[in-house]
């Protein structure tokens, strides 16, 4: 399973689209076998869900994500787990053990303004 985690200084970032980085991990047989950190490639409507779909990511972990991003992930069949905080490593460990569950996302309309990577088009996720 390939996983993308919104990342800020080794922790799960509050907002999926505007995080400075993503951690991309591969989990096999309940263990993280590969992990890399990439810079956020940019935030325009639907671009990140498409980007992760092309990278064959099946799960995205974030503190929160806007409604449009959630819709795009659903269209691509990518599981979105929100309401997560703490270290990326702990989140990946909990996911690999089947213990990571979505909670209340940290995003609300307009809440992400000014955080991390700005939107490039001024519309939704």
N, C-alpha and C positions, 0 to 999 in steps of 0.2 A: 504494500500500500504506500502510495506517495502522499505526503502531507505538506501543506504550506502553513506556516504560523506567522501572523503579523508580529513583527519584532521591533523592539526599541531597547537597546542596551542589554540584551540578553533576556529580556522579559517579554511577555505577551503584551503587545501594544493595545492601547485602548480602542483605537479605531482601525479597522481593516485597511481601508483605502489610503489613509494618510500616514501610515507608519513609515519610518525611514527605511526599513529593511524587511525582508522575509527570510525565515529559515525554511529551507526545503529539506525534508527528511524522508528517508525510506525505511519502512518498518517491515520486517520479515520474521515470522514465527515469534511474535511478541517482543522483538528487540529492534532498537534503532541500529541499522547497519550502515547508514550513510547520512551525513548531515552537512549542509553548506548554507552560508548566509549570502544573500544577494541583495543588492540595492533595489528599492522600489522602482520599477521601470516607468512609473508615471500613472496618474490617476485621471482617467477620462471615463465617461459613462460606458460601462460594460467592458472596458479594456482589461481590467485585472481578471475578472471571471474567464474571459476568452483566453488570456495569457496562461492561466493555470489549467484550463481545459486542454490547451495545446501541449502543455508539459505533462499531461496525464495525471494531474493531481486529483485525488479522490476525496480528500478531506481538507478543509480550511479551518484553522483555529484562530479566533480573534476575541478581543474584549467586546467588540460590537461591530456591526456592519449595517449600513443603511438599507432601507426597504428594497430599493432597486437592485442593489448587489445581491440581496437574498433571493430575489426573483431570478436573476441571471444564473446564480449557482444552481438553483432548482432546475432551470431549463437545461443546464449542462449535466445534471445528475451528480453534482458535487455536494457532498454533505458539509454543511456549515455549522460549526460549533462555536457559539458565542457565550459571553458572560464569563470568560476565562481570564484569570489574572495570575500573576506570579511568574516564575521562571519558565522559559521555553522548554528546558529539559524536563521539568516536572510535568508540564502539560503533555509532552510527548510520551513520557513514562506512563502517565495515567491513561492516555489513549491506547498505548500498546497493551495495557492490562485490561482494557475494556471498561475503565472506570471514569472516563471523561464524559460528562453530560452537559448539554447546553443549559445555560441559565438566562437570566435577564441580561440582555445586551447593554453595553455601556453607551450606546449611541441613541441620541434623540435628534429630531430635526434641528440642524444648525449647530449641534453640540461639538462637532469636529472642526469648526472653522478655526483656522490658525494653528492647527496641530499638525506637525510633520509636513508631509507633501501636500501642497494645495491642489484643489481640483483645477484641471486645465480648461474645462469647458463651462463650468458654472452650473451644471445640471447633475442631479442625483449621483449615483455610484457609477 
